[in-house]
Amino acid sequence: MMEDVADVIAALEADATADAAAQVISLATTYFETTRRGEGPVSSGRSPNEITARFDGPMPEDGTDLATIVARIERDILADANRLAHPMYMGHQVSFPLSTAVWTDAVISALNQSVAVEEMSPTLTQLEHRVIRWMCDAVGFPAGSGGTLTSGGTEATFTALLAARAAALPDSWMHGVTEPRPVVLCGEHTHYAVTRAVAELGLGMRSSIAIPSVNYRMDVAALEREVARLRERQIPIMAIVATAGHTATGSFDDIDAIGALCEAEGIWLHIDGAHGATAVLSDRHRHRVRGIERARSIAWDPHKMMLLPLPAGMLLVRSERELQAAFAQRAPYLFHGSDDATRVRDQGVRSFQCSRRADVLKLWVVLQRLGRRGIALLHDHLCDLAMQVREELAQHSEFEILHAPDSNILCFRYVGDRRADDETLDAINREIRERYNKSGAGWITATLLGGRRVLRVTMMNPRSTRAHIRALVGGLLGVAADVVGARQPA
Ligand SMILES: Cc1ncc(COP(=O)(O)O)c(C=O)c1O
């Protein structure tokens, strides 16, 4: 019972010990130990209602001992969590996080320094500047470039387009968006973060223009035609957004060609490289982002292909001054008592959040532990795994493979004997995924491509092997046989 503050302080002190820490951390170590070898189900398949029921009840009036809480987390959270560390997890673009980064998370929280303000985080703000410099060098940005860590690709893209808005409409910070309203061009398969940002920035969703794709890549000829059409009508173009690693298929737009167009036309190029920008670190895959240095801004999520735990996003900009202009226009540095914006070390002048976690520390630790080469090998391995999925699926005519994997993502569709119509196949594919995931044998995703429901794997776990991939294909075929069988007239 917490009767007076001395009881509370006693609890705080008890929880600060290595013993207490070991109790909590053991949840994570046990999870890794029991999952990474592929034992047990990937997910429990328990219904949302059952899960909700266990959290019912009023806010606790009194405190509970730590051991009871740890036991509850184990029983009520871990038991029904999706086990991303399991090699049969081939689901969303969320990492099975590198353990070094997981342990570092505790240090980040323990220190609790807000990197937005240098005096609050004297070491970690400097570290963020250093890591951003490394990443700018990796993409080929010049001196004067910069950036910030973000909560993810969504925030990075929002911030980038805010900077593009400041460049296109310097008075918009004070007066809002004025006519003629500029437009943003992006691919039809662009992540919703882009169109959402366009709406959030006060341009209106209708100011985002979708350029069609060819083979899941932005059609550059169609983009050129659209730019010419807009120029003729004197409609200003605020930015073109190209994608490095499309969410659905992992494919890469032709950044070099789009970058050349942007340079010729004086248009801000933002690259949504949330998924695919890590290819710059890879000797084997770097060609996929050829021309990336032509961008004015790049979103890059280490919490995707660099296998960091959430959150770890990043925005890089060719000109740090343009990023500062995003948030306070011409004089952000006034608030910091300096006339020279480049001397302001506070990252708060360049980023959306006020209090911000020092996620840079886990990124730095992973770079120290594995180096650029280690990260690249990991990245390439995940891409190779998607190739292996393709090879295994290709052995079975019941599947149609929808694209060659450019990265670690592959979409395919169960087509059986190819006699069912598209609507029926949509329903069959939906049911295959639902049943397969519910079985606990594995976990995959689905998406719509060309209006059709397709199956999708994202190979995020370096512990998945060809044997696991064969188990995936066998598992899907088994489920498909049941689904199709249940549809046959008795
Ligand atoms: C291409 C792309 N852009 C942006 C995002 C959004 O990133 P986040 O979820 O980190 O905000 C994603 C997420 O899957 C993505 O795949």
PDBQT file of the ligand as one rigid body, heavy atoms in Angstrom, charges set to zero:
ROOT
HETATM    1  C1  LIG A 501       7.770   4.189 -48.371  1.00  0.00    +0.000 C 
HETATM    2  C2  LIG A 501       7.286   4.551 -47.002  1.00  0.00    +0.000 A 
HETATM    3  N1  LIG A 501       7.207   5.829 -46.654  1.00  0.00    +0.000 NA
HETATM    4  C3  LIG A 501       6.797   6.216 -45.436  1.00  0.00    +0.000 A 
HETATM    5  C4  LIG A 501       6.416   5.298 -44.500  1.00  0.00    +0.000 A 
HETATM    6  C5  LIG A 501       5.956   5.752 -43.147  1.00  0.00    +0.000 C 
HETATM    7  O1  LIG A 501       6.977   5.568 -42.243  1.00  0.00    +0.000 OA
HETATM    8  P1  LIG A 501       6.706   5.551 -40.649  1.00  0.00    +0.000 P 
HETATM    9  O2  LIG A 501       5.754   4.437 -40.411  1.00  0.00    +0.000 OA
HETATM   10  O3  LIG A 501       8.057   5.319 -40.086  1.00  0.00    +0.000 OA
HETATM   11  O4  LIG A 501       6.138   6.876 -40.285  1.00  0.00    +0.000 OA
HETATM   12  C6  LIG A 501       6.471   3.938 -44.816  1.00  0.00    +0.000 A 
HETATM   13  C7  LIG A 501       6.042   2.925 -43.825  1.00  0.00    +0.000 C 
HETATM   14  O5  LIG A 501       5.855   1.779 -44.088  1.00  0.00    +0.000 OA
HETATM   15  C8  LIG A 501       6.913   3.560 -46.094  1.00  0.00    +0.000 A 
HETATM   16  O6  LIG A 501       6.976   2.272 -46.464  1.00  0.00    +0.000 OA
ENDROOT
TORSDOF 0
